[in-house]
Amino acid sequence: MKDLGQTQFFKVDKESVEAKDILTKVYEALRERGYNPVNQIVGYIMSGDPTFITSHNNARSLIMKVERDELVEELLEEYIRSKGWE
């Protein structure tokens, strides 16, 4: 018989998602469809409206796997690195 006084744990391994990889894929999908990727990604980050992102190559689903603040953080970190400010 199980000890009912102990809490059981159920763990689901979340898929590891890198903001940088997702931004790259979304950027390419937007470019392939003829959109201005910068404008579209900024629109999504500012509004949270996923329709700014094309569904081409599953880009819309991908970008929604990452919190918008994580996307901003990744973009800012990359900008800082590109300027050599680190």
N, C-alpha and C positions, 0 to 999 in steps of 0.2 A: 504494500500500500504506500502511496506517495505521501510525503510530508506536506500537508496543506498549509503549514505555517511559513513556508518559503515561497518567495516570488519567483516565478519562472520568467526567463528572458527569451524574447523572440527577436532575432536580429536579421535584418534584411540588408545585404550589401548594396549600397547605392552605387549606381554607375558613376564612375569618376568623370567629371566633365570639366574641362579646362576652358575658361572664358576666352583665352587667346585663340584656341583652336576653333571655337564656335564663331568668334568674330571673323576669322579668316574664311570659314566656309560660307557664312552669311554674306560677307562682302563679295565673294566670288559669285554666289547665286544672284545677288542683286545686279552685279555688273553684267552677267550673262543675259539677264532679262532687260538690260538697257536702262536701268534705274541709276540715279546718282546714289551710290552706297552711303556716302557720308550723310547726306540729307535724310535718307530713309532710316538709318540707324539712330541718328539724333532724334528724329521724330518718334521712334519707338521708345528710346530712353526717356524722353521728356514726357510722353503721354501714357506710356504703358500699353498703347494700342497695338496689338500684334499685326494688324492689317498693314502697317507700314513695311512689314517684311514679307517678301514673296514666299509662297509655299514651294517654289521651285527648289529641287534638291533637298526638300525637307527643312529648308532654312527657318521657317516660322516655328516649327516644332523644336528645332535645336536651340534657337535663341531664348525660348521660354523655359529652357532647362536651367538657365542661369539668372540669378537675381539682377535687376537693372543696376543696382549699386555696385555689384561685382564687375559689370561691364565698364562702368565709369572708372572704377579703380584700375582695371587693366589698361584702359586707354590712357589714363593719367600717368601710370607707372611707365608705360612704353614711351610716352612723350618725354618724361623726365630722363629716361635712359638715353633717348635720341639726342638730347641736349647736353649730355655728359654731366648733368647736375648731381649725379649720385656720388 
